[in-house]
Every structure is written in C-alpha cells, then in structure tokens.
Amino acid sequence: MRKTKTDEMSNKVTVNAETLAKILDCGRPTAMRLGAEAGARVQIGKRVLYKVDRINRYLDQLAGDAPDAKETGD
C-alpha cells in the first residue's frame, strides 16, 4: 500500500498566498483579501506571507465562536 501524503500545514506559523488559498478552500484573491482584513499579512522583502493564527482568530470572530478582545481584556 502507498503511504498517505500528509501536509504539515497545521504546524506552520506563516504560509504564502497559494497555501492560504488551499487551507481556506478559496481562490488566491479571496485568500489575500481575508489575510489583509485579518491583519495577518507579513512582508519580508518582496515575499508576502500570512500568519495562520491570526487568520484562524479572524475566522472564529466572523463565525461568532471567539469572544471579542474587549471582553477578555486583551
């Protein structure tokens, strides 16, 4: 039997736009827009990466699953 390929996306701190689009199961422009809205965009030289933890928190807030920062005192 062939070994199943597993992506280690859950362990990454930052990802590029293409990988973010795969994680979110959307197009690249939508992934880039969500990354910018979430404040997850990090530019190092010409390279643009997105912080996965900020994307997750932003999506949780949109879904109403996470308390607002004002409520927790952060």
Biopython code that builds the backbone (N, CA, C, O; Angstrom):
import numpy as np
from Bio.PDB.StructureBuilder import StructureBuilder

atoms = [
    (1, "MET", "N", (0.831, -1.187, 0.000)),
    (1, "MET", "CA", (0.000, 0.000, 0.000)),
    (1, "MET", "C", (0.870, 1.243, 0.000)),
    (1, "MET", "O", (1.978, 1.260, 0.536)),
    (2, "ARG", "N", (0.334, 2.274, -0.615)),
    (2, "ARG", "CA", (1.067, 3.527, -0.645)),
    (2, "ARG", "C", (0.781, 4.339, 0.607)),
    (2, "ARG", "O", (-0.330, 4.341, 1.138)),
    (3, "LYS", "N", (1.795, 5.011, 1.049)),
    (3, "LYS", "CA", (1.655, 5.837, 2.241)),
    (3, "LYS", "C", (0.893, 7.124, 1.884)),
    (3, "LYS", "O", (1.153, 7.747, 0.854)),
    (4, "THR", "N", (-0.025, 7.497, 2.729)),
    (4, "THR", "CA", (-0.810, 8.705, 2.504)),
    (4, "THR", "C", (0.057, 9.927, 2.725)),
    (4, "THR", "O", (0.782, 10.027, 3.714)),
    (5, "LYS", "N", (-0.034, 10.855, 1.783)),
    (5, "LYS", "CA", (0.709, 12.099, 1.936)),
    (5, "LYS", "C", (-0.032, 13.001, 2.905)),
    (5, "LYS", "O", (-1.243, 13.190, 2.791)),
    (6, "THR", "N", (0.697, 13.553, 3.851)),
    (6, "THR", "CA", (0.087, 14.482, 4.800)),
    (6, "THR", "C", (0.790, 15.820, 4.693)),
    (6, "THR", "O", (2.017, 15.888, 4.621)),
    (7, "ASP", "N", (0.014, 16.861, 4.685)),
    (7, "ASP", "CA", (0.573, 18.204, 4.678)),
    (7, "ASP", "C", (0.718, 18.671, 6.113)),
    (7, "ASP", "O", (-0.163, 18.443, 6.942)),
    (8, "GLU", "N", (1.800, 19.306, 6.394)),
    (8, "GLU", "CA", (2.068, 19.805, 7.740)),
    (8, "GLU", "C", (1.609, 21.253, 7.873)),
    (8, "GLU", "O", (2.258, 22.044, 8.557)),
    (9, "MET", "N", (0.496, 21.610, 7.226)),
    (9, "MET", "CA", (0.011, 22.984, 7.254)),
    (9, "MET", "C", (-0.383, 23.431, 8.646)),
    (9, "MET", "O", (-0.254, 24.612, 8.971)),
    (10, "SER", "N", (-0.857, 22.524, 9.470)),
    (10, "SER", "CA", (-1.302, 22.917, 10.803)),
    (10, "SER", "C", (-0.139, 23.328, 11.701)),
    (10, "SER", "O", (-0.353, 23.992, 12.715)),
    (11, "ASN", "N", (1.079, 22.948, 11.347)),
    (11, "ASN", "CA", (2.246, 23.281, 12.158)),
    (11, "ASN", "C", (2.970, 24.534, 11.681)),
    (11, "ASN", "O", (3.935, 24.962, 12.314)),
    (12, "LYS", "N", (2.527, 25.126, 10.584)),
    (12, "LYS", "CA", (3.219, 26.286, 10.033)),
    (12, "LYS", "C", (2.756, 27.564, 10.710)),
    (12, "LYS", "O", (1.581, 27.721, 11.040)),
    (13, "VAL", "N", (3.693, 28.468, 10.909)),
    (13, "VAL", "CA", (3.390, 29.760, 11.504)),
    (13, "VAL", "C", (2.889, 30.712, 10.427)),
    (13, "VAL", "O", (1.906, 31.424, 10.631)),
    (14, "THR", "N", (3.563, 30.722, 9.284)),
    (14, "THR", "CA", (3.154, 31.558, 8.161)),
    (14, "THR", "C", (3.067, 30.714, 6.900)),
    (14, "THR", "O", (3.723, 29.680, 6.774)),
    (15, "VAL", "N", (2.243, 31.179, 5.972)),
    (15, "VAL", "CA", (2.098, 30.499, 4.679)),
    (15, "VAL", "C", (2.014, 31.553, 3.592)),
    (15, "VAL", "O", (1.706, 32.714, 3.861)),
    (16, "ASN", "N", (2.292, 31.140, 2.354)),
    (16, "ASN", "CA", (2.156, 32.061, 1.232)),
    (16, "ASN", "C", (0.696, 32.088, 0.770)),
    (16, "ASN", "O", (-0.134, 31.348, 1.298)),
    (17, "ALA", "N", (0.388, 32.926, -0.198)),
    (17, "ALA", "CA", (-0.994, 33.116, -0.642)),
    (17, "ALA", "C", (-1.588, 31.848, -1.236)),
    (17, "ALA", "O", (-2.764, 31.557, -1.016)),
    (18, "GLU", "N", (-0.799, 31.092, -1.982)),
    (18, "GLU", "CA", (-1.305, 29.868, -2.596)),
    (18, "GLU", "C", (-1.679, 28.834, -1.537)),
    (18, "GLU", "O", (-2.719, 28.184, -1.640)),
    (19, "THR", "N", (-0.836, 28.683, -0.527)),
    (19, "THR", "CA", (-1.113, 27.732, 0.543)),
    (19, "THR", "C", (-2.296, 28.196, 1.378)),
    (19, "THR", "O", (-3.114, 27.380, 1.804)),
    (20, "LEU", "N", (-2.395, 29.498, 1.617)),
    (20, "LEU", "CA", (-3.534, 30.036, 2.348)),
    (20, "LEU", "C", (-4.830, 29.751, 1.599)),
    (20, "LEU", "O", (-5.840, 29.408, 2.213)),
    (21, "ALA", "N", (-4.807, 29.891, 0.289)),
    (21, "ALA", "CA", (-5.994, 29.599, -0.520)),
    (21, "ALA", "C", (-6.386, 28.127, -0.403)),
    (21, "ALA", "O", (-7.572, 27.800, -0.366)),
    (22, "LYS", "N", (-5.398, 27.247, -0.345)),
    (22, "LYS", "CA", (-5.692, 25.819, -0.171)),
    (22, "LYS", "C", (-6.293, 25.550, 1.200)),
    (22, "LYS", "O", (-7.243, 24.776, 1.318)),
    (23, "ILE", "N", (-5.748, 26.181, 2.237)),
    (23, "ILE", "CA", (-6.257, 25.994, 3.591)),
    (23, "ILE", "C", (-7.703, 26.462, 3.682)),
    (23, "ILE", "O", (-8.548, 25.791, 4.275)),
    (24, "LEU", "N", (-7.980, 27.625, 3.086)),
    (24, "LEU", "CA", (-9.314, 28.214, 3.169)),
    (24, "LEU", "C", (-10.269, 27.645, 2.125)),
    (24, "LEU", "O", (-11.473, 27.900, 2.176)),
    (25, "ASP", "N", (-9.740, 26.884, 1.189)),
    (25, "ASP", "CA", (-10.535, 26.314, 0.100)),
    (25, "ASP", "C", (-11.259, 27.416, -0.674)),
    (25, "ASP", "O", (-12.472, 27.374, -0.879)),
    (26, "CYS", "N", (-10.462, 28.408, -1.097)),
    (26, "CYS", "CA", (-10.995, 29.520, -1.884)),
    (26, "CYS", "C", (-9.940, 29.929, -2.897)),
    (26, "CYS", "O", (-8.870, 29.324, -2.966)),
    (27, "GLY", "N", (-10.235, 30.942, -3.670)),
    (27, "GLY", "CA", (-9.291, 31.437, -4.651)),
    (27, "GLY", "C", (-8.202, 32.278, -4.022)),
    (27, "GLY", "O", (-8.334, 32.735, -2.887)),
    (28, "ARG", "N", (-7.127, 32.479, -4.762)),
    (28, "ARG", "CA", (-5.990, 33.253, -4.268)),
    (28, "ARG", "C", (-6.371, 34.698, -3.935)),
    (28, "ARG", "O", (-5.973, 35.192, -2.880)),
    (29, "PRO", "N", (-7.133, 35.400, -4.801)),
    (29, "PRO", "CA", (-7.504, 36.783, -4.456)),
    (29, "PRO", "C", (-8.330, 36.877, -3.170)),
    (29, "PRO", "O", (-8.141, 37.797, -2.374)),
    (30, "THR", "N", (-9.231, 35.939, -2.972)),
    (30, "THR", "CA", (-10.045, 35.937, -1.753)),
    (30, "THR", "C", (-9.172, 35.663, -0.535)),
    (30, "THR", "O", (-9.352, 36.291, 0.508)),
    (31, "ALA", "N", (-8.233, 34.736, -0.658)),
    (31, "ALA", "CA", (-7.325, 34.422, 0.450)),
    (31, "ALA", "C", (-6.481, 35.644, 0.811)),
    (31, "ALA", "O", (-6.274, 35.937, 1.988)),
    (32, "MET", "N", (-6.000, 36.351, -0.205)),
    (32, "MET", "CA", (-5.187, 37.544, 0.046)),
    (32, "MET", "C", (-6.023, 38.639, 0.713)),
    (32, "MET", "O", (-5.529, 39.336, 1.600)),
    (33, "ARG", "N", (-7.273, 38.796, 0.300)),
    (33, "ARG", "CA", (-8.154, 39.798, 0.892)),
    (33, "ARG", "C", (-8.451, 39.457, 2.349)),
    (33, "ARG", "O", (-8.410, 40.335, 3.210)),
    (34, "LEU", "N", (-8.748, 38.196, 2.630)),
    (34, "LEU", "CA", (-9.002, 37.775, 4.013)),
    (34, "LEU", "C", (-7.759, 37.954, 4.878)),
    (34, "LEU", "O", (-7.853, 38.379, 6.029)),
    (35, "GLY", "N", (-6.608, 37.632, 4.326)),
    (35, "GLY", "CA", (-5.360, 37.807, 5.068)),
    (35, "GLY", "C", (-5.111, 39.254, 5.443)),
    (35, "GLY", "O", (-4.662, 39.549, 6.550)),
    (36, "ALA", "N", (-5.408, 40.164, 4.509)),
    (36, "ALA", "CA", (-5.231, 41.586, 4.781)),
    (36, "ALA", "C", (-6.257, 42.071, 5.804)),
    (36, "ALA", "O", (-5.915, 42.834, 6.708)),
    (37, "GLU", "N", (-7.518, 41.633, 5.668)),
    (37, "GLU", "CA", (-8.567, 42.030, 6.611)),
    (37, "GLU", "C", (-8.271, 41.534, 8.026)),
    (37, "GLU", "O", (-8.594, 42.202, 9.008)),
    (38, "ALA", "N", (-7.657, 40.367, 8.117)),
    (38, "ALA", "CA", (-7.340, 39.783, 9.418)),
    (38, "ALA", "C", (-6.095, 40.400, 10.042)),
    (38, "ALA", "O", (-5.796, 40.136, 11.207)),
    (39, "GLY", "N", (-5.374, 41.208, 9.296)),
    (39, "GLY", "CA", (-4.127, 41.776, 9.807)),
    (39, "GLY", "C", (-3.029, 40.740, 9.889)),
    (39, "GLY", "O", (-2.123, 40.845, 10.715)),
    (40, "ALA", "N", (-3.112, 39.725, 9.018)),
    (40, "ALA", "CA", (-2.170, 38.610, 9.057)),
    (40, "ALA", "C", (-1.057, 38.743, 8.030)),
    (40, "ALA", "O", (-0.186, 37.875, 7.955)),
    (41, "ARG", "N", (-1.065, 39.794, 7.248)),
    (41, "ARG", "CA", (-0.094, 39.954, 6.168)),
    (41, "ARG", "C", (1.254, 40.400, 6.723)),
    (41, "ARG", "O", (1.342, 41.370, 7.475)),
    (42, "VAL", "N", (2.302, 39.674, 6.338)),
    (42, "VAL", "CA", (3.674, 39.990, 6.746)),
    (42, "VAL", "C", (4.511, 40.056, 5.485)),
    (42, "VAL", "O", (4.526, 39.106, 4.702)),
    (43, "GLN", "N", (5.209, 41.165, 5.277)),
    (43, "GLN", "CA", (6.054, 41.296, 4.098)),
    (43, "GLN", "C", (7.512, 41.314, 4.523)),
    (43, "GLN", "O", (7.929, 42.112, 5.363)),
    (44, "ILE", "N", (8.276, 40.411, 3.919)),
    (44, "ILE", "CA", (9.706, 40.316, 4.179)),
    (44, "ILE", "C", (10.386, 40.477, 2.828)),
    (44, "ILE", "O", (10.413, 39.551, 2.017)),
    (45, "GLY", "N", (10.932, 41.663, 2.598)),
    (45, "GLY", "CA", (11.470, 41.955, 1.277)),
    (45, "GLY", "C", (10.332, 41.971, 0.269)),
    (45, "GLY", "O", (9.354, 42.698, 0.443)),
    (46, "LYS", "N", (10.457, 41.171, -0.783)),
    (46, "LYS", "CA", (9.396, 41.075, -1.774)),
    (46, "LYS", "C", (8.401, 39.965, -1.456)),
    (46, "LYS", "O", (7.343, 39.872, -2.079)),
    (47, "ARG", "N", (8.739, 39.141, -0.504)),
    (47, "ARG", "CA", (7.897, 37.985, -0.178)),
    (47, "ARG", "C", (6.771, 38.387, 0.772)),
    (47, "ARG", "O", (6.994, 39.108, 1.744)),
    (48, "VAL", "N", (5.564, 37.912, 0.481)),
    (48, "VAL", "CA", (4.403, 38.189, 1.320)),
    (48, "VAL", "C", (3.915, 36.881, 1.917)),
    (48, "VAL", "O", (3.640, 35.921, 1.196)),
    (49, "LEU", "N", (3.810, 36.851, 3.238)),
    (49, "LEU", "CA", (3.334, 35.674, 3.952)),
    (49, "LEU", "C", (2.145, 36.076, 4.820)),
    (49, "LEU", "O", (1.902, 37.261, 5.047)),
    (50, "TYR", "N", (1.405, 35.072, 5.303)),
    (50, "TYR", "CA", (0.229, 35.318, 6.127)),
    (50, "TYR", "C", (0.317, 34.473, 7.389)),
    (50, "TYR", "O", (0.604, 33.278, 7.319)),
    (51, "LYS", "N", (0.072, 35.088, 8.545)),
    (51, "LYS", "CA", (0.145, 34.394, 9.828)),
    (51, "LYS", "C", (-1.122, 33.558, 10.020)),
    (51, "LYS", "O", (-2.229, 34.095, 10.045)),
    (52, "VAL", "N", (-0.954, 32.266, 10.152)),
    (52, "VAL", "CA", (-2.063, 31.330, 10.236)),
    (52, "VAL", "C", (-2.890, 31.543, 11.500)),
    (52, "VAL", "O", (-4.116, 31.445, 11.450)),
    (53, "ASP", "N", (-2.251, 31.833, 12.627)),
    (53, "ASP", "CA", (-3.008, 32.006, 13.873)),
    (53, "ASP", "C", (-3.936, 33.216, 13.802)),
    (53, "ASP", "O", (-5.047, 33.169, 14.330)),
    (54, "ARG", "N", (-3.503, 34.284, 13.167)),
    (54, "ARG", "CA", (-4.367, 35.461, 13.022)),
    (54, "ARG", "C", (-5.548, 35.178, 12.098)),
    (54, "ARG", "O", (-6.658, 35.651, 12.339)),
    (55, "ILE", "N", (-5.306, 34.411, 11.049)),
    (55, "ILE", "CA", (-6.391, 34.016, 10.138)),
    (55, "ILE", "C", (-7.426, 33.203, 10.913)),
    (55, "ILE", "O", (-8.627, 33.442, 10.789)),
    (56, "ASN", "N", (-6.961, 32.246, 11.709)),
    (56, "ASN", "CA", (-7.885, 31.410, 12.485)),
    (56, "ASN", "C", (-8.701, 32.237, 13.465)),
    (56, "ASN", "O", (-9.908, 32.031, 13.589)),
    (57, "ARG", "N", (-8.060, 33.170, 14.166)),
    (57, "ARG", "CA", (-8.788, 34.021, 15.114)),
    (57, "ARG", "C", (-9.813, 34.889, 14.397)),
    (57, "ARG", "O", (-10.928, 35.070, 14.887)),
    (58, "TYR", "N", (-9.439, 35.425, 13.237)),
    (58, "TYR", "CA", (-10.346, 36.271, 12.463)),
    (58, "TYR", "C", (-11.574, 35.478, 12.018)),
    (58, "TYR", "O", (-12.700, 35.966, 12.114)),
    (59, "LEU", "N", (-11.360, 34.275, 11.538)),
    (59, "LEU", "CA", (-12.474, 33.444, 11.094)),
    (59, "LEU", "C", (-13.365, 33.047, 12.272)),
    (59, "LEU", "O", (-14.585, 32.972, 12.124)),
    (60, "ASP", "N", (-12.771, 32.795, 13.430)),
    (60, "ASP", "CA", (-13.558, 32.494, 14.627)),
    (60, "ASP", "C", (-14.434, 33.686, 15.018)),
    (60, "ASP", "O", (-15.588, 33.513, 15.410)),
    (61, "GLN", "N", (-13.882, 34.887, 14.909)),
    (61, "GLN", "CA", (-14.663, 36.083, 15.226)),
    (61, "GLN", "C", (-15.808, 36.263, 14.232)),
    (61, "GLN", "O", (-16.917, 36.622, 14.627)),
    (62, "LEU", "N", (-15.549, 36.016, 12.948)),
    (62, "LEU", "CA", (-16.601, 36.131, 11.946)),
    (62, "LEU", "C", (-17.729, 35.136, 12.212)),
    (62, "LEU", "O", (-18.904, 35.444, 12.012)),
    (63, "ALA", "N", (-17.359, 33.954, 12.659)),
    (63, "ALA", "CA", (-18.342, 32.911, 12.929)),
    (63, "ALA", "C", (-19.004, 33.082, 14.285)),
    (63, "ALA", "O", (-19.992, 32.410, 14.581)),
    (64, "GLY", "N", (-18.470, 33.979, 15.118)),
    (64, "GLY", "CA", (-19.032, 34.194, 16.442)),
    (64, "GLY", "C", (-18.592, 33.160, 17.455)),
    (64, "GLY", "O", (-19.220, 33.017, 18.504)),
    (65, "ASP", "N", (-17.515, 32.431, 17.158)),
    (65, "ASP", "CA", (-17.021, 31.385, 18.054)),
    (65, "ASP", "C", (-16.051, 31.896, 19.106)),
    (65, "ASP", "O", (-15.812, 31.212, 20.101)),
    (66, "ALA", "N", (-15.490, 33.075, 18.910)),
    (66, "ALA", "CA", (-14.479, 33.578, 19.843)),
    (66, "ALA", "C", (-14.987, 34.845, 20.503)),
    (66, "ALA", "O", (-15.665, 35.646, 19.860)),
    (67, "PRO", "N", (-14.670, 35.043, 21.781)),
    (67, "PRO", "CA", (-15.052, 36.287, 22.445)),
    (67, "PRO", "C", (-14.244, 37.452, 21.880)),
    (67, "PRO", "O", (-13.107, 37.271, 21.443)),
    (68, "ASP", "N", (-14.822, 38.627, 21.891)),
    (68, "ASP", "CA", (-14.102, 39.811, 21.433)),
    (68, "ASP", "C", (-12.963, 40.125, 22.378)),
    (68, "ASP", "O", (-13.006, 39.757, 23.553)),
    (69, "ALA", "N", (-11.950, 40.798, 21.877)),
    (69, "ALA", "CA", (-10.793, 41.156, 22.696)),
    (69, "ALA", "C", (-11.209, 42.093, 23.820)),
    (69, "ALA", "O", (-10.585, 42.091, 24.881)),
    (70, "LYS", "N", (-12.263, 42.903, 23.607)),
    (70, "LYS", "CA", (-12.728, 43.834, 24.639)),
    (70, "LYS", "C", (-13.265, 43.078, 25.848)),
    (70, "LYS", "O", (-13.093, 43.523, 26.983)),
    (71, "GLU", "N", (-13.907, 41.951, 25.618)),
    (71, "GLU", "CA", (-14.498, 41.167, 26.705)),
    (71, "GLU", "C", (-13.458, 40.457, 27.549)),
    (71, "GLU", "O", (-13.650, 40.284, 28.752)),
    (72, "THR", "N", (-12.342, 40.039, 26.926)),
    (72, "THR", "CA", (-11.314, 39.289, 27.647)),
    (72, "THR", "C", (-10.281, 40.202, 28.277)),
    (72, "THR", "O", (-9.500, 39.758, 29.118)),
    (73, "GLY", "N", (-10.260, 41.480, 27.883)),
    (73, "GLY", "CA", (-9.312, 42.414, 28.455)),
    (73, "GLY", "C", (-7.987, 42.432, 27.736)),
    (73, "GLY", "O", (-7.025, 43.001, 28.252)),
    (74, "ASP", "N", (-7.895, 41.824, 26.547)),
    (74, "ASP", "CA", (-6.652, 41.821, 25.778)),
    (74, "ASP", "C", (-6.440, 43.132, 25.054)),
    (74, "ASP", "O", (-5.438, 43.298, 24.358)),
]
sb = StructureBuilder()
sb.init_structure("model")
sb.init_model(0)
sb.init_chain("A")
sb.init_seg("    ")
for serial, (resi, resn, name, xyz) in enumerate(atoms, 1):
    if name == "N":
        sb.init_residue(resn, " ", resi, " ")
    sb.init_atom(name, np.array(xyz, "f"), 0.0, 1.0, " ", f" {name:<3s}", serial, name[0])
structure = sb.get_structure()
